[in-house]
Amino acid sequence: MNQLPAFGAAATRADAPIEAFTFGEPEAVHSRRELLDMAECWHNGRWYEPPISVDGLARAFRVSPHHSSAMILKRNLLVASFVPSPWLSRATFEKLVQDYIVFGFAFLERRRNLLGGLLRLDHALAKFTRVGVVPGTAWYVPGHVPEVEFAPGSIVRVMQPDVNQEIYGVPEYLSALQSALLNEAATLFRRRYYLNGSHAGFILYATGQFAEGDTDKMREALKASKGPGNFRNLFVHAPDGKEHGMKILPIAEVGAKDEFLGIKNVTRDDVLAAHRVPHQLIGVVPASGTVSGKPSDAVDMFFELEILPIQARLLDLNDQLGIEAVAFAPRPVAPAT
């Protein structure tokens, strides 16, 4: 039971305390920013752990449509411009690129023939691959089965740079991850608002005289009236009340004032700014009275400013492998209009 501030003259009487109860859910702690700001890669003597949770990044991949669409757009443009080689297939390259964009690092495994030459390059899941403490070693750590060490020198990696360490990369969108989570939270909040009945939340303020046991029956009836959701019911009982012994004070209408569209739009812009993706390339409808420009011009600009630098970083794999396994076709120039 919680004691509330006085609701009126009846609440000041020592023999008539206000009775109130509420029920809800605790706040989760896994979304705190501190969990994303680890500066070190601790190790267990065999391999280093990534500085941020790869499981969290994998789950956040689909946290909002704009977040996932921006990464899929980059992946599709890179795959479309990739030229397969005898060692690296397009399917393997697509998996490599997706890991690189989502986690900030990616791995390829050398598969050798009987003579020791390079047979092909396979994708090693970045979510479960760990860099070994001993240089040149790596481990496959799926968690549900015993870990397995890769053959020494068989793993090559490409990563986005980090200012805190040089073992794993970190994704460039990390600064906007909280905005993506807020976007998801706003959507889930609104879904629960409607699932809960949309207008079921209220405060029942009772100051009248009730027979013994009536308040208990009312309490149980209120508890059973709706299923789980964001808006929960609150029952208040103030004996010996004055006029208007019971009042219903609606609180669910706050859902109409929660700036839902504002939250969605602002968080969307944060995510797209972190990915540096033009709005029109992922289907964002321009606001009334604004013009987005030609999509073809946006594609050309985006390809030059974002895709070409990623291609240049991925070409670093050729230096590690000693062969030209990664190559890209030149982008055709659109005719002038």
Backbone hydrogen bonds, N-H to C=O, Kabsch-Sander energy under -0.5 kcal/mol:
donor,donor_aa,acceptor,acceptor_aa,energy
2,N,20,A,-1.2
4,L,2,N,-0.6
11,A,8,G,-1.0
12,T,9,A,-1.4
13,R,10,A,-1.0
16,A,13,R,-1.3
19,E,237,H,-2.2
21,F,235,F,-1.0
32,R,29,V,-1.2
35,L,32,R,-1.2
36,L,33,R,-2.3
37,D,34,E,-1.3
42,W,40,E,-0.7
44,N,47,W,-1.4
48,Y,131,V,-2.9
49,E,42,W,-2.7
54,V,52,I,-0.5
57,L,53,S,-1.9
58,A,54,V,-2.3
59,R,55,D,-2.1
60,A,56,G,-1.9
61,F,57,L,-0.5
61,F,58,A,-0.7
62,R,59,R,-0.7
63,V,60,A,-1.7
68,S,64,S,-2.1
69,S,65,P,-2.2
70,A,66,H,-2.1
71,M,67,H,-1.4
72,I,68,S,-2.6
73,L,69,S,-2.4
74,K,70,A,-1.7
75,R,71,M,-2.4
76,N,72,I,-2.8
77,L,73,L,-2.2
78,L,74,K,-2.2
79,V,75,R,-2.6
80,A,76,N,-2.4
81,S,77,L,-1.3
82,F,78,L,-0.6
82,F,79,V,-0.8
83,V,327,A,-2.9
85,S,88,L,-2.1
93,F,89,S,-2.1
94,E,90,R,-2.2
95,K,91,A,-1.6
96,L,92,T,-2.2
97,V,93,F,-2.7
98,Q,94,E,-2.2
99,D,95,K,-2.1
100,Y,96,L,-2.2
101,I,97,V,-2.4
102,V,98,Q,-2.4
103,F,99,D,-2.7
104,G,99,D,-0.7
104,G,100,Y,-1.1
105,F,99,D,-0.7
106,A,158,V,-2.2
107,F,124,A,-0.7
108,L,156,V,-2.5
109,E,122,D,-3.2
110,R,154,S,-3.3
111,R,120,R,-2.6
112,R,110,R,-0.5
113,N,117,G,-2.6
116,G,113,N,-1.8
119,L,111,R,-3.1
120,R,111,R,-1.7
121,L,87,W,-2.7
122,D,109,E,-2.5
124,A,107,F,-1.6
125,L,123,H,-0.5
128,F,125,L,-1.1
129,T,125,L,-1.1
130,R,139,W,-2.9
132,G,137,T,-2.4
133,V,46,R,-2.3
137,T,134,V,-1.9
139,W,130,R,-2.6
140,Y,148,V,-3.5
141,V,128,F,-3.9
141,V,139,W,-0.6
143,G,145,V,-0.6
144,H,142,P,-0.6
148,V,140,Y,-2.3
150,F,138,A,-2.3
153,G,136,G,-3.1
154,S,151,A,-2.1
156,V,108,L,-2.4
158,V,106,A,-2.0
160,Q,104,G,-3.2
162,D,165,Q,-0.5
170,V,160,Q,-0.6
174,L,171,P,-1.2
175,S,172,E,-0.6
176,A,173,Y,-2.0
177,L,174,L,-1.3
180,A,176,A,-2.0
181,L,177,L,-2.3
182,L,178,Q,-2.3
183,N,179,S,-2.3
184,E,180,A,-2.0
185,A,181,L,-2.6
186,A,182,L,-2.5
187,T,183,N,-1.7
188,L,184,E,-2.7
189,F,185,A,-2.5
190,R,186,A,-2.0
191,R,187,T,-2.3
192,R,188,L,-2.6
193,Y,189,F,-1.8
194,Y,190,R,-1.8
195,L,191,R,-2.7
196,N,192,R,-2.2
197,G,194,Y,-1.5
198,S,193,Y,-2.2
199,H,197,G,-1.9
203,I,249,L,-2.1
204,L,202,F,-0.5
204,L,234,L,-2.0
205,Y,203,I,-0.8
205,Y,247,K,-3.8
206,A,204,L,-0.7
206,A,236,V,-1.6
207,T,245,G,-6.6
208,G,245,G,-0.9
214,D,211,A,-2.2
217,K,213,G,-1.9
218,M,214,D,-2.5
219,R,215,T,-2.5
220,E,216,D,-2.4
221,A,217,K,-2.3
222,L,218,M,-2.3
223,K,219,R,-2.2
224,A,220,E,-2.0
225,S,222,L,-0.9
232,R,230,N,-0.7
234,L,202,F,-1.5
235,F,21,F,-1.0
236,V,204,L,-2.0
237,H,19,E,-2.0
238,A,206,A,-3.8
241,G,207,T,-4.2
247,K,205,Y,-3.0
249,L,203,I,-3.0
249,L,247,K,-0.6
251,I,201,G,-1.4
252,A,201,G,-1.4
254,V,251,I,-1.7
255,G,252,A,-2.2
256,A,253,E,-1.5
257,K,254,V,-1.5
258,D,255,G,-0.8
263,I,259,E,-2.7
264,K,260,F,-2.6
265,N,261,L,-2.6
266,V,262,G,-2.5
267,T,263,I,-2.4
268,R,264,K,-1.9
269,D,265,N,-2.3
270,D,266,V,-2.1
271,V,267,T,-2.3
272,L,268,R,-2.6
273,A,269,D,-2.2
274,A,270,D,-2.1
275,H,271,V,-2.0
276,R,272,L,-1.2
277,V,272,L,-1.8
281,L,278,P,-1.2
282,I,279,H,-1.5
283,G,280,Q,-0.7
284,V,279,H,-1.8
285,V,283,G,-0.5
290,T,287,A,-2.1
298,A,294,K,-1.8
299,V,295,P,-2.5
300,D,296,S,-2.1
301,M,297,D,-2.3
302,F,298,A,-2.8
303,F,299,V,-2.9
304,E,300,D,-2.1
305,L,301,M,-2.5
306,E,302,F,-2.4
307,I,302,F,-1.2
308,L,303,F,-2.4
310,I,306,E,-1.5
311,Q,307,I,-2.6
312,A,308,L,-2.2
313,R,309,P,-1.8
314,L,310,I,-2.3
315,L,311,Q,-1.7
316,D,313,R,-1.3
317,L,314,L,-1.8
318,N,315,L,-1.2
319,D,315,L,-0.7
320,Q,316,D,-1.5
321,L,317,L,-2.4
322,G,318,N,-2.4
323,I,318,N,-0.6
325,A,323,I,-1.4
327,A,325,A,-0.5
329,A,81,S,-2.9
